[in-house]
Amino acid sequence: MSETATMSQNGSRDLARGGALDLLRFVAALFIVLYHVAERAPVSLFAIHPAFGRGYLATDFFLMLSGYVLAKTYGQRVLGHGVGTGEFLKRRLLRIWPAHLVMLALFVAFVLATGAIGLAPQNPQWFQWSQLLPQVFLVQAWFVPGPSGWNMPTWTLSALIVCYAGFPTAWRLTAKVASPWTTLAVGVAIFLAVDYAAKAVTGIPAHQLPLRFGLVRGIPLFILGMLIARLPTTIAPRLADGLAIFAGVGVVALQVAGRFDHASLALLGLLIYAAGASGSKGWGWASLAGRLSFSLFLTNQLAAVVWFGVTRAVGGKLDFDGPLLWLTWAMALPACVLTAWLFERFVDAPLQVWIKGWSRKDAAPKADPVLA
């Protein structure tokens, strides 16, 4: 795919690297990292403002974005039977599972190594051996009982596997409905029905359910993103950029003002649509940021555990206080980004080159996005 967006047969712009969608993937991943480390600040960010406690919206955004990008990337080939359900699922599994297994092996090595030298994890409930096998096979979001642990963010991959398996059939079914607005309305109705049903049964809306109920949370959001991809994106790029800015600022303003999750999710959907319609800007740095988003998603949990373990030990000996405590906490974010870059550069990218050379029978797209 070229750096310049092209037009598809229905007048919509095809996806291109180095544009707004890549940037959004990275920003959302970074906010998820911030959400994960918020309580480790000298003063919990959740206590400073409740908006910091709504990082689940960034994860929900990722789920919608995944449906949108996969529909844009594979939609035409699915309709033309250029890729079957089995082949599609195989490609997706080969894209996410190997890197996930490498990261999980690093988690196990970390726990065993620290245990061998007498350093107990600060949160031992995260590393229960009974929860390891569901993590290995990425089924932890399939109603598996027990506390979530190990590499917790991968619950979204667990939910997305089911979405991947159903995507080709769902896409062909929606294509039979001429109006994309009708299918989007149906998708919104499904989301709201599941959301309110979950709240009636559990007291928690579906988009906030515990991680073991990830299927209930993830599938409706993935469907919404997929259906947004059906909308025509023939609006002028400047108008699309304006809509994206409006939606992004609107989400921030709503969350600062109070808890308006449904309205915020609607604006995030608009943000995805507008970013997709804006076309490529040819931003090389955004392309890199987009690639880093998957590695950042995979590695941030372990990177944060190591970072705060080291800084806690050093800070205790050197008696850190005040600004130094805040500085060492804030440096966790660039430390996580650096770790993600190293993982993408020396693990994920070479691994994908090897896998594609070993298993691919036909040419895969140059931009094969993950989670977004």
KABEL-V595675 format. One record per pair of residues at least 4 apart in sequence whose C-alpha atoms are under 8 Angstrom apart, sorted by sequence separation. I is the first residue (numbers start at 0). J is the second residue. If there is no record, write none. Layout:
BEGIN
i = {I & I}
j = {J & J}
END
This chain:
BEGIN
i = {6 & 7 & 17 & 18 & 19 & 20 & 21 & 22 & 23 & 24 & 25 & 26 & 27 & 28 & 29 & 30 & 31 & 32 & 33 & 36 & 38 & 39 & 40 & 42 & 43 & 44 & 45 & 48 & 49 & 50 & 54 & 55 & 56 & 57 & 58 & 59 & 60 & 61 & 62 & 63 & 64 & 65 & 66 & 67 & 68 & 69 & 70 & 71 & 73 & 74 & 75 & 76 & 77 & 82 & 83 & 84 & 85 & 86 & 87 & 88 & 89 & 90 & 91 & 92 & 93 & 94 & 95 & 96 & 97 & 98 & 99 & 100 & 101 & 102 & 103 & 104 & 105 & 106 & 107 & 108 & 109 & 110 & 111 & 112 & 113 & 114 & 119 & 122 & 123 & 126 & 127 & 128 & 130 & 131 & 132 & 133 & 134 & 139 & 147 & 153 & 154 & 155 & 156 & 157 & 158 & 159 & 160 & 161 & 162 & 163 & 165 & 166 & 167 & 168 & 169 & 170 & 171 & 172 & 178 & 179 & 180 & 181 & 182 & 183 & 184 & 185 & 186 & 187 & 188 & 189 & 190 & 191 & 192 & 193 & 194 & 195 & 196 & 197 & 198 & 199 & 203 & 204 & 208 & 209 & 212 & 213 & 214 & 215 & 216 & 217 & 218 & 219 & 220 & 221 & 222 & 223 & 224 & 225 & 226 & 234 & 235 & 236 & 237 & 238 & 239 & 240 & 241 & 242 & 243 & 244 & 245 & 246 & 247 & 248 & 249 & 250 & 251 & 252 & 253 & 254 & 259 & 260 & 261 & 262 & 263 & 264 & 265 & 266 & 267 & 268 & 269 & 270 & 271 & 272 & 273 & 274 & 282 & 283 & 284 & 285 & 286 & 287 & 288 & 289 & 290 & 291 & 292 & 293 & 294 & 295 & 298 & 299 & 300 & 301 & 302 & 303 & 304 & 305 & 306 & 307 & 308 & 309 & 310 & 311 & 312 & 313 & 314 & 315 & 319 & 320 & 321 & 322 & 323 & 324 & 325 & 326 & 327 & 329 & 330 & 331 & 332 & 333 & 334 & 335 & 336 & 337 & 338 & 339 & 340 & 341 & 342 & 343 & 344 & 345 & 346 & 347 & 348 & 349 & 350 & 351 & 352 & 353 & 354 & 355 & 359 & 363 & 6 & 7 & 16 & 17 & 38 & 42 & 44 & 45 & 69 & 76 & 77 & 82 & 113 & 114 & 126 & 133 & 134 & 138 & 176 & 197 & 198 & 203 & 208 & 234 & 253 & 254 & 314 & 319 & 341 & 342 & 343 & 344 & 354 & 6 & 7 & 37 & 38 & 45 & 76 & 77 & 113 & 114 & 133 & 176 & 197 & 198 & 253 & 5 & 6 & 37 & 38 & 44 & 45 & 113 & 197 & 198 & 208 & 4 & 5 & 37 & 44 & 139 & 196 & 197 & 208 & 4 & 5 & 130 & 173 & 195 & 196 & 207 & 254 & 4 & 110 & 133 & 194 & 195 & 205 & 206 & 253 & 314 & 4 & 194 & 205 & 206 & 3 & 193 & 194 & 2 & 250 & 1 & 2 & 37 & 140 & 249 & 0 & 1 & 2 & 130 & 134 & 139 & 140 & 0 & 110 & 130 & 134 & 137 & 138 & 141 & 250 & 34 & 130 & 137 & 140 & 141 & 249 & 250 & 310 & 34 & 130 & 131 & 139 & 140 & 34 & 130 & 134 & 137 & 138 & 247 & 34 & 137 & 138 & 246 & 247 & 125 & 127 & 246 & 307 & 124 & 125 & 126 & 127 & 193 & 31 & 125 & 126 & 246 & 247 & 30 & 31 & 124 & 125 & 246 & 307 & 306 & 31 & 193 & 243 & 244 & 30 & 31 & 242 & 243 & 242 & 243 & 303 & 306 & 28 & 190 & 27 & 189 & 190 & 243 & 27 & 242 & 243 & 103 & 302 & 303 & 27 & 186 & 190 & 240 & 302 & 27 & 239 & 240 & 100 & 239 & 186 & 187 & 299 & 302 & 24 & 186 & 239 & 240 & 298 & 299 & 239 & 299 & 183 & 186 & 232 & 236 & 237 & 295 & 298 & 299 & 227 & 236 & 295 & 298 & 234 & 235 & 236 & 297 & 106 & 183 & 232 & 233 & 295 & 106 & 182 & 183 & 224 & 228 & 232 & 295 & 298 & 227 & 291 & 294 & 295 & 103 & 294 & 103 & 179 & 292 & 291 & 294 & 291 & 294 & 179 & 180 & 179 & 291 & 161 & 290 & 294 & 14 & 99 & 158 & 170 & 154 & 157 & 158 & 162 & 14 & 154 & 161 & 13 & 14 & 155 & 159 & 13 & 154 & 158 & 159 & 162 & 158 & 95 & 155 & 159 & 147 & 147 & 144 & 92 & 143 & 91 & 142 & 140 & 141 & 142 & 139 & 140 & 141 & 142 & 88 & 91 & 139 & 140 & 141 & 142 & 140 & 141 & 140 & 88 & 87 & 88 & 293 & 87 & 293 & 290 & 85 & 84 & 87 & 84 & 84 & 84 & 83 & 84 & 77 & 78 & 62 & 77 & 78 & 77 & 74 & 62 & 70 & 152 & 153 & 152 & 59 & 150 & 152 & 151 & 150 & 55 & 150 & 55 & 66 & 67 & 62 & 66 & 70 & 65 & 66 & 67 & 68 & 69 & 63 & 64 & 66 & 67 & 68 & 71 & 59 & 62 & 63 & 66 & 67 & 70 & 62 & 63 & 65 & 66 & 67 & 63 & 64 & 65 & 66 & 67 & 68 & 59 & 63 & 67 & 62 & 63 & 102 & 106 & 102 & 99 & 50 & 56 & 60 & 67 & 50 & 59 & 63 & 48 & 50 & 60 & 64 & 50 & 56 & 60 & 11 & 12 & 10 & 11 & 12 & 9 & 10 & 11 & 10 & 98 & 98 & 20 & 98 & 97 & 20 & 19 & 20 & 19 & 94 & 19 & 19 & 18 & 19 & 14 & 18 & 19 & 93 & 17 & 18 & 12 & 15 & 16 & 17 & 18 & 22 & 25 & 12 & 14 & 15 & 17 & 18 & 21 & 22 & 24 & 25 & 28 & 32 & 11 & 13 & 14 & 16 & 17 & 21 & 24 & 35 & 12 & 17 & 19 & 22 & 23 & 25 & 29 & 17 & 18 & 21 & 22 & 25 & 28 & 32 & 36 & 17 & 18 & 21 & 24 & 28 & 32 & 16 & 17 & 20 & 21 & 16 & 17 & 17 & 4 & 95 & 3 & 4 & 94 & 3 & 2 & 3 & 2 & 3 & 2 & 41 & 40 & 41 & 40 & 41 & 40 & 39 & 72 & 33 & 69 & 32 & 68 & 69 & 29 & 68 & 65 & 67 & 65 & 66 & 64 & 65 & 64 & 62 & 63 & 61 & 62 & 61 & 24 & 16 & 15 & 20 & 0 & 0 & 0}
j = {10 & 11 & 21 & 22 & 23 & 24 & 25 & 26 & 27 & 28 & 29 & 30 & 31 & 32 & 33 & 34 & 35 & 36 & 37 & 40 & 42 & 43 & 44 & 46 & 47 & 48 & 49 & 52 & 53 & 54 & 58 & 59 & 60 & 61 & 62 & 63 & 64 & 65 & 66 & 67 & 68 & 69 & 70 & 71 & 72 & 73 & 74 & 75 & 77 & 78 & 79 & 80 & 81 & 86 & 87 & 88 & 89 & 90 & 91 & 92 & 93 & 94 & 95 & 96 & 97 & 98 & 99 & 100 & 101 & 102 & 103 & 104 & 105 & 106 & 107 & 108 & 109 & 110 & 111 & 112 & 113 & 114 & 115 & 116 & 117 & 118 & 123 & 126 & 127 & 130 & 131 & 132 & 134 & 135 & 136 & 137 & 138 & 143 & 151 & 157 & 158 & 159 & 160 & 161 & 162 & 163 & 164 & 165 & 166 & 167 & 169 & 170 & 171 & 172 & 173 & 174 & 175 & 176 & 182 & 183 & 184 & 185 & 186 & 187 & 188 & 189 & 190 & 191 & 192 & 193 & 194 & 195 & 196 & 197 & 198 & 199 & 200 & 201 & 202 & 203 & 207 & 208 & 212 & 213 & 216 & 217 & 218 & 219 & 220 & 221 & 222 & 223 & 224 & 225 & 226 & 227 & 228 & 229 & 230 & 238 & 239 & 240 & 241 & 242 & 243 & 244 & 245 & 246 & 247 & 248 & 249 & 250 & 251 & 252 & 253 & 254 & 255 & 256 & 257 & 258 & 263 & 264 & 265 & 266 & 267 & 268 & 269 & 270 & 271 & 272 & 273 & 274 & 275 & 276 & 277 & 278 & 286 & 287 & 288 & 289 & 290 & 291 & 292 & 293 & 294 & 295 & 296 & 297 & 298 & 299 & 302 & 303 & 304 & 305 & 306 & 307 & 308 & 309 & 310 & 311 & 312 & 313 & 314 & 315 & 316 & 317 & 318 & 319 & 323 & 324 & 325 & 326 & 327 & 328 & 329 & 330 & 331 & 333 & 334 & 335 & 336 & 337 & 338 & 339 & 340 & 341 & 342 & 343 & 344 & 345 & 346 & 347 & 348 & 349 & 350 & 351 & 352 & 353 & 354 & 355 & 356 & 357 & 358 & 359 & 363 & 367 & 11 & 12 & 21 & 22 & 43 & 47 & 49 & 50 & 74 & 81 & 82 & 87 & 118 & 119 & 131 & 138 & 139 & 143 & 181 & 202 & 203 & 208 & 213 & 239 & 258 & 259 & 319 & 324 & 346 & 347 & 348 & 349 & 359 & 12 & 13 & 43 & 44 & 51 & 82 & 83 & 119 & 120 & 139 & 182 & 203 & 204 & 259 & 12 & 13 & 44 & 45 & 51 & 52 & 120 & 204 & 205 & 215 & 12 & 13 & 45 & 52 & 147 & 204 & 205 & 216 & 13 & 14 & 139 & 182 & 204 & 205 & 216 & 263 & 14 & 120 & 143 & 204 & 205 & 215 & 216 & 263 & 324 & 15 & 205 & 216 & 217 & 15 & 205 & 206 & 15 & 263 & 15 & 16 & 51 & 154 & 263 & 15 & 16 & 17 & 145 & 149 & 154 & 155 & 16 & 126 & 146 & 150 & 153 & 154 & 157 & 266 & 51 & 147 & 154 & 157 & 158 & 266 & 267 & 327 & 52 & 148 & 149 & 157 & 158 & 53 & 149 & 153 & 156 & 157 & 266 & 54 & 157 & 158 & 266 & 267 & 146 & 148 & 267 & 328 & 146 & 147 & 148 & 149 & 215 & 54 & 148 & 149 & 269 & 270 & 54 & 55 & 148 & 149 & 270 & 331 & 331 & 57 & 219 & 269 & 270 & 57 & 58 & 269 & 270 & 270 & 271 & 331 & 334 & 57 & 219 & 57 & 219 & 220 & 273 & 58 & 273 & 274 & 135 & 334 & 335 & 60 & 219 & 223 & 273 & 335 & 61 & 273 & 274 & 135 & 274 & 222 & 223 & 335 & 338 & 61 & 223 & 276 & 277 & 335 & 336 & 277 & 338 & 223 & 226 & 272 & 276 & 277 & 335 & 338 & 339 & 268 & 277 & 336 & 339 & 276 & 277 & 278 & 339 & 149 & 226 & 275 & 276 & 338 & 150 & 226 & 227 & 268 & 272 & 276 & 339 & 342 & 272 & 336 & 339 & 340 & 149 & 340 & 150 & 226 & 339 & 339 & 342 & 340 & 343 & 229 & 230 & 230 & 343 & 214 & 343 & 347 & 68 & 153 & 213 & 225 & 210 & 213 & 214 & 218 & 71 & 211 & 218 & 71 & 72 & 213 & 217 & 72 & 213 & 217 & 218 & 221 & 218 & 156 & 217 & 221 & 210 & 211 & 211 & 160 & 211 & 160 & 211 & 210 & 211 & 212 & 210 & 211 & 212 & 213 & 160 & 163 & 211 & 212 & 213 & 214 & 213 & 214 & 214 & 163 & 163 & 164 & 369 & 164 & 370 & 368 & 164 & 164 & 167 & 165 & 166 & 167 & 167 & 168 & 167 & 170 & 155 & 170 & 171 & 171 & 170 & 159 & 170 & 296 & 297 & 297 & 206 & 297 & 300 & 300 & 300 & 206 & 301 & 207 & 220 & 221 & 217 & 221 & 225 & 221 & 222 & 223 & 224 & 225 & 220 & 221 & 223 & 224 & 225 & 228 & 217 & 220 & 221 & 224 & 225 & 228 & 221 & 222 & 224 & 225 & 226 & 223 & 224 & 225 & 226 & 227 & 228 & 220 & 224 & 228 & 224 & 225 & 297 & 301 & 298 & 297 & 254 & 260 & 264 & 271 & 255 & 264 & 268 & 255 & 257 & 267 & 271 & 258 & 264 & 268 & 231 & 232 & 231 & 232 & 233 & 231 & 232 & 233 & 233 & 346 & 347 & 271 & 350 & 350 & 274 & 274 & 275 & 275 & 351 & 277 & 278 & 278 & 279 & 275 & 279 & 280 & 354 & 279 & 280 & 275 & 278 & 279 & 280 & 281 & 285 & 288 & 276 & 278 & 279 & 281 & 282 & 285 & 286 & 288 & 289 & 292 & 296 & 276 & 278 & 279 & 281 & 282 & 286 & 289 & 300 & 278 & 283 & 285 & 288 & 289 & 291 & 295 & 284 & 285 & 288 & 289 & 292 & 295 & 299 & 303 & 285 & 286 & 289 & 292 & 296 & 300 & 285 & 286 & 289 & 290 & 286 & 287 & 289 & 278 & 369 & 278 & 279 & 369 & 279 & 279 & 280 & 280 & 281 & 281 & 324 & 324 & 325 & 325 & 328 & 328 & 328 & 367 & 332 & 368 & 332 & 368 & 371 & 332 & 371 & 369 & 371 & 370 & 371 & 370 & 371 & 371 & 370 & 371 & 370 & 371 & 371 & 371 & 366 & 366 & 371 & 364 & 365 & 366}
END
